[in-house]
Amino acid sequence: MQKLALLLLSLSLAACSSSPSAPAPQTDGDAENTSDMTQDAGDMSSEDGGEDAGECLPESAEEFCERIEAECSEIEGIDNCGESRTFDCGGCDEGLECTESNTCQAPANPEACEAVSAECGTIDVEGAPAYCGECAEGSECVENTCACVGVDEATICNDAGANCGTIEYTNCLGETVDIACGQCDPEADEVCNDNVCTCVPESNEAFCARVEQCGDVTAEDNCGSMRTADCGCAGEELCVPSADENTSGSVCCLPQTDGELCTVLNSDPNNCQTNYEDALDNCGQMRTVECSCACSFDPVATCQGRCGDVVLDDGCVANCGANCNANQVCSTTNECCTPNNNSTAFCQGKCGTVDFTNNCGETIQVDCGGCGFLQACVSNECRGL
């Protein structure tokens, strides 16, 4: 027993005298973890307090309501810090109601709005406001009427490529309205064709009358295009070079009769000749004429049915005076003539006020009226559109 006790005591003393094991070396990973934990702790400490922590300052109810443009009622929403809160945006003034969109407006009164043809906005009904609705997107409420603004008729016509007549346009309210795009210039011989002013070319007759030339004439027509037309002369007229220094080209000329030429040639009674060779007439033509220096004729026979100063073939002049009946006039050919001013046939295909020469050679103005459907009056002629 004594030996066993000594053995146990020896073992206990050996265990107490033994030194503890040294700690294991620290790895790089362990060092990083320790550093991260320290940093996290510092961040947490920074978040828990201190003005340098960058705290989010929650907005007030007034700021929140102003930011979302709310005027009334309580609203649940997310504030500037990302927190869900309930905000009181107040109430409306007396007589106004809070709408679903949290704005204050007058109560609706469709009957009152219809009575004054109000389409939008607010009207006064016996001292109380009444709401008449909103306008569609793209339009504005102007004096309680929904109107499209910012687009003028000139722009609409220009975008449609129209410069005359009326076009249909669908406005911002979805309504189809008529837009007037102006008129064409009648003095420029323009007509409106598919809402575009178009120049209607004149006829060859009008072209020849305007250029005041004869023969084959090449010139610009009324629309500015080059044209060649046969501008022949009427009846016994001749196409001769113009004697006017201010006029180029040629003109139509009715040659004098032999008697008329003799009258001019023998205007001096003291120097009368009976035979002229290479005499120059009024049209610039050289002619040979036989004239009389002793005028002898029977006034009664000569003036039968004639009037005015009648030039005879030999150049003698018979003064027949006003030798016509009451309903007759002295024509340009010195004949008594009953005027026929019926212009119906003459006005066929013509329009407006036109110079009309009757059967007696008198020129009067007649009204040929307007044109038919889908026609325009151009240079006094009805032309198709």
C-alpha positions in Angstrom: 0.0 0.0 0.0 2.8 2.3 0.9 4.5 1.7 -2.5 1.3 2.3 -4.4 0.8 5.7 -2.8 4.3 6.8 -3.6 3.8 5.8 -7.2 0.7 7.8 -7.6 2.3 10.9 -6.0 5.2 10.7 -8.4 2.9 10.6 -11.4 0.9 13.6 -10.2 4.1 15.7 -9.7 5.3 14.8 -13.2 2.1 16.0 -14.7 2.1 19.3 -12.8 5.7 20.0 -13.8 5.1 19.5 -17.6 4.8 22.9 -19.6 1.7 23.5 -21.8 1.9 23.1 -25.6 2.8 26.3 -27.7 -0.1 27.8 -29.7 -0.2 27.0 -33.5 1.2 29.6 -35.8 -1.3 32.1 -37.2 -2.0 31.8 -41.0 -2.5 34.7 -43.4 -6.2 33.7 -43.8 -6.7 34.0 -40.1 -5.2 37.4 -40.1 -7.5 38.7 -42.8 -10.5 37.3 -41.0 -9.5 39.2 -37.9 -9.0 42.4 -39.9 -12.4 42.1 -41.5 -14.1 41.6 -38.2 -12.4 44.6 -36.9 -13.5 46.7 -39.9 -17.1 45.4 -39.6 -17.2 46.3 -36.0 -15.9 49.8 -36.9 -18.6 50.1 -39.5 -21.3 49.0 -37.1 -20.0 51.4 -34.5 -20.1 54.1 -37.2 -23.7 53.3 -38.1 -24.8 53.2 -34.5 -23.9 56.8 -33.8 -22.0 59.8 -35.0 -22.7 62.6 -37.4 -20.2 61.3 -39.9 -22.2 58.1 -40.4 -24.3 59.6 -43.5 -27.6 59.0 -41.9 -30.8 59.4 -44.2 -32.9 62.2 -42.9 -36.6 61.3 -43.5 -38.7 63.8 -45.4 -41.7 65.5 -43.8 -45.3 64.8 -44.8 -45.4 68.3 -46.5 -42.2 67.4 -48.5 -43.5 64.0 -49.5 -46.9 65.4 -50.6 -45.3 68.1 -52.6 -43.0 65.6 -54.3 -45.8 63.4 -55.5 -48.1 66.4 -56.2 -50.7 65.2 -53.8 -53.1 67.8 -52.2 -55.3 65.8 -49.9 -56.0 62.6 -47.9 -53.7 60.1 -46.2 -51.3 58.3 -48.4 -49.2 55.2 -47.8 -45.9 55.5 -49.7 -42.2 55.0 -49.7 -40.3 58.0 -48.3 -36.9 59.3 -49.5 -35.1 56.9 -47.2 -36.9 53.8 -48.7 -39.2 53.4 -45.7 -42.9 52.7 -46.0 -44.9 55.3 -44.1 -48.3 56.9 -44.0 -48.4 60.6 -44.8 -51.2 63.1 -44.2 -51.5 65.4 -47.2 -54.3 67.5 -45.6 -57.8 68.3 -46.8 -59.4 70.4 -49.5 -61.0 73.9 -49.2 -64.7 74.2 -48.6 -66.7 73.2 -51.7 -63.9 71.0 -53.1 -63.5 67.3 -53.1 -60.5 65.0 -52.9 -60.2 62.9 -56.0 -58.8 59.4 -56.3 -55.6 61.0 -57.6 -55.4 63.0 -54.3 -56.1 66.4 -55.9 -58.7 68.9 -54.8 -61.4 69.7 -57.4 -64.9 71.0 -57.5 -67.7 68.4 -57.5 -68.9 67.3 -60.9 -72.1 68.9 -62.2 -72.8 67.5 -65.8 -76.1 69.3 -66.1 -74.7 72.7 -65.3 -71.7 72.2 -67.6 -73.9 71.1 -70.5 -76.2 74.1 -69.9 -73.3 76.5 -70.7 -71.6 74.2 -73.2 -68.5 73.8 -70.9 -66.3 70.9 -71.9 -63.6 71.1 -69.3 -62.2 73.0 -66.3 -64.3 74.6 -63.5 -67.3 76.9 -63.8 -69.3 78.9 -61.3 -72.8 77.8 -60.5 -74.6 80.3 -58.3 -71.4 81.0 -56.4 -70.3 77.4 -56.1 -67.7 75.7 -58.3 -68.6 72.8 -60.6 -66.1 70.6 -62.3 -66.6 69.9 -66.1 -63.9 67.4 -66.8 -60.5 67.1 -68.4 -59.4 67.3 -72.0 -57.9 64.5 -74.0 -54.2 64.1 -74.2 -52.7 66.6 -76.7 -55.4 69.3 -76.2 -55.8 72.0 -73.6 -58.7 73.6 -71.8 -59.2 77.1 -73.1 -62.1 79.0 -71.6 -63.8 75.7 -70.7 -63.5 74.4 -74.2 -61.1 71.6 -75.3 -58.9 73.0 -78.0 -55.9 71.8 -80.0 -53.1 74.3 -79.6 -49.7 74.7 -81.2 -50.8 73.7 -84.8 -51.9 76.5 -87.1 -53.8 76.0 -90.4 -50.9 77.1 -92.5 -48.7 74.3 -91.1 -51.5 71.8 -91.6 -51.9 72.8 -95.2 -48.1 72.8 -95.8 -47.7 69.4 -94.3 -50.5 68.1 -96.6 -48.9 69.7 -99.7 -52.0 71.8 -100.2 -52.1 75.5 -101.1 -55.7 76.0 -102.1 -59.2 74.8 -101.5 -60.3 72.9 -98.4 -58.9 69.7 -96.9 -60.2 67.4 -94.2 -58.0 67.2 -91.0 -58.4 65.0 -87.9 -57.4 67.1 -85.0 -56.1 66.1 -81.6 -59.6 65.6 -80.3 -60.3 63.0 -83.0 -62.7 65.3 -84.8 -62.7 65.7 -88.6 -62.6 69.4 -89.5 -62.3 71.4 -92.7 -59.2 73.5 -93.1 -59.1 76.3 -95.7 -55.8 76.3 -97.5 -56.3 79.5 -99.5 -57.1 80.5 -103.1 -55.3 80.5 -106.4 -54.5 83.7 -108.3 -57.0 84.1 -111.2 -54.8 86.7 -112.8 -52.1 84.1 -113.1 -54.6 81.8 -114.9 -54.4 79.4 -111.9 -57.1 76.9 -110.9 -57.2 74.7 -107.8 -56.6 71.1 -108.8 -56.5 68.5 -106.0 -55.7 71.3 -103.6 -52.7 72.5 -105.6 -52.8 75.7 -107.7 -52.1 74.8 -111.3 -51.7 77.1 -114.3 -54.2 76.3 -117.1 -52.5 76.8 -120.5 -54.3 79.3 -122.7 -55.6 78.4 -126.1 -53.7 79.2 -129.3 -56.2 81.9 -130.0 -55.7 83.6 -126.7 -51.9 83.1 -127.0 -51.8 84.8 -130.4 -54.0 87.7 -129.2 -51.7 88.2 -126.2 -48.4 88.1 -128.0 -49.8 90.4 -130.8 -47.9 88.7 -133.6 -48.8 86.6 -136.6 -47.5 83.7 -138.6 -45.6 80.9 -136.8 -44.9 82.5 -133.4 -42.6 81.0 -130.7 -42.9 82.6 -127.3 -43.8 81.8 -123.6 -47.4 81.1 -123.0 -49.3 82.3 -119.9 -47.8 79.4 -117.8 -44.2 80.2 -118.7 -43.8 77.3 -121.1 -42.4 77.9 -124.6 -44.9 77.3 -127.4 -45.0 77.6 -131.2 -48.4 78.4 -132.6 -49.8 79.3 -136.0 -51.1 82.8 -135.5 -52.6 83.3 -138.9 -54.6 86.5 -139.8 -58.3 86.6 -140.5 -60.1 87.2 -143.8 -58.2 89.4 -146.2 -55.6 90.5 -143.6 -51.9 90.1 -144.3 -49.2 89.2 -141.9 -46.6 91.9 -142.3 -43.6 93.2 -140.3 -44.6 95.6 -137.6 -44.0 99.3 -138.4 -44.0 100.2 -134.7 -40.5 100.7 -133.5 -41.6 99.5 -130.0 -43.1 96.3 -131.4 -41.0 93.4 -132.7 -42.2 90.7 -135.0 -45.2 90.8 -137.3 -48.8 92.1 -137.2 -52.0 91.4 -139.1 -52.9 94.2 -141.4 -56.0 94.8 -143.7 -54.7 96.4 -146.9 -56.3 99.6 -148.2 -58.6 99.3 -151.2 -57.3 100.9 -154.4 -59.7 103.8 -153.8 -58.5 104.3 -150.3 -54.9 104.3 -151.4 -55.7 106.7 -154.3 -57.3 109.1 -151.8 -54.1 109.1 -149.7 -51.9 109.4 -152.8 -53.9 112.3 -154.3 -54.6 114.2 -151.0 -53.2 117.3 -152.7 -55.8 118.2 -155.4 -53.2 120.3 -157.2 -50.9 117.4 -157.7 -53.3 114.6 -158.8 -52.0 111.5 -160.7 -54.0 108.8 -162.5 -51.3 106.1 -162.4 -49.1 105.0 -159.6 -46.4 102.3 -159.7 -44.7 101.0 -156.6 -47.1 102.9 -154.3 -46.6 102.0 -150.6 -49.9 101.1 -148.9 -50.8 101.0 -145.2 -49.4 97.5 -144.8 -46.0 98.4 -146.3 -46.7 96.6 -149.6 -45.7 98.0 -152.9 -48.6 98.2 -155.4 -49.7 99.6 -158.7 -53.0 101.5 -158.7 -55.1 103.4 -161.3 -56.7 106.6 -159.8 -59.1 109.3 -161.1 -58.4 113.0 -160.9 -61.9 114.0 -162.1 -64.5 112.6 -159.7 -67.8 112.0 -161.5 -70.5 109.7 -160.1 -74.2 109.6 -159.5 -74.8 110.4 -155.9 -78.1 108.6 -155.7 -77.0 105.4 -157.2 -73.6 105.5 -155.4 -75.2 106.2 -152.0 -78.0 103.7 -152.3 -77.8 101.6 -149.1 -74.6 103.3 -148.2 -73.7 105.9 -145.5 -70.8 108.1 -144.4 -67.9 108.9 -146.6 -67.7 106.2 -149.2 -64.3 105.8 -151.0 -64.8 104.7 -154.5 -62.5 102.4 -156.4 -60.9 105.3 -158.3 -60.1 107.2 -155.1 -63.1 109.6 -155.3 -65.0 110.1 -152.1 -68.8 110.2 -152.0 -70.3 111.8 -148.9 -73.4 109.7 -148.3 -74.2 111.1 -144.9 -76.6 109.5 -142.3 -78.6 107.6 -145.0 -79.9 104.8 -142.8 -83.2 103.9 -141.2 -83.9 104.6 -137.5 -83.1 101.0 -136.4 -79.9 100.9 -138.5 -76.3 102.0 -138.0 -73.6 102.9 -140.5 -71.2 99.9 -140.5 -67.5 99.9 -140.8 -67.9 99.1 -144.5 -70.2 102.2 -145.0 -73.3 100.1 -145.4 -76.6 100.6 -143.5 -76.8 97.7 -141.2 -79.3 96.4 -138.6 -77.3 95.4 -135.6 -77.6 91.8 -134.3 -76.2 91.8 -130.8 -77.2 88.2 -130.0 -74.0 86.8 -128.5 -75.3 83.3 -127.6 -73.3 81.6 -130.3 -70.3 83.8 -129.7 -70.3 83.1 -125.9 -70.2 79.3 -126.5 -67.2 78.1 -124.5 -66.4 81.6 -123.3 -66.9 83.2 -119.9 -66.7 86.6 -118.1 -66.9 90.0 -119.9 -65.7 89.7 -123.5 -65.4 92.2 -126.4 -68.0 91.2 -129.0 -68.0 92.5 -132.6 -71.5 92.4 -134.1 -72.5 92.0 -137.7 -72.2 95.7 -138.3 -68.6 95.9 -137.1 -69.5 97.5 -133.8 -67.5 96.3 -130.8 -69.5 96.0 -127.6 -68.8 94.2 -124.2 -71.0 91.2 -123.4 -71.2 89.1 -120.3 -70.8 85.4 -121.2 -71.4 84.3 -117.6 -69.6 81.6 -115.7 -68.5 78.0 -116.5 -69.9 74.6 -115.8 -69.1 72.1 -113.2 -65.3 71.3 -112.8 -64.4 74.2 -115.1 -62.6 77.4 -114.6 -62.6 80.7 -116.5 -59.1 81.2 -117.9 -58.5 84.1 -120.3 -62.3 84.3 -120.9 -62.4 80.6 -121.9 -64.0 77.8 -119.9 -61.3 75.2 -119.2 -61.6 71.8 -117.6 -60.0 71.3 -114.2 
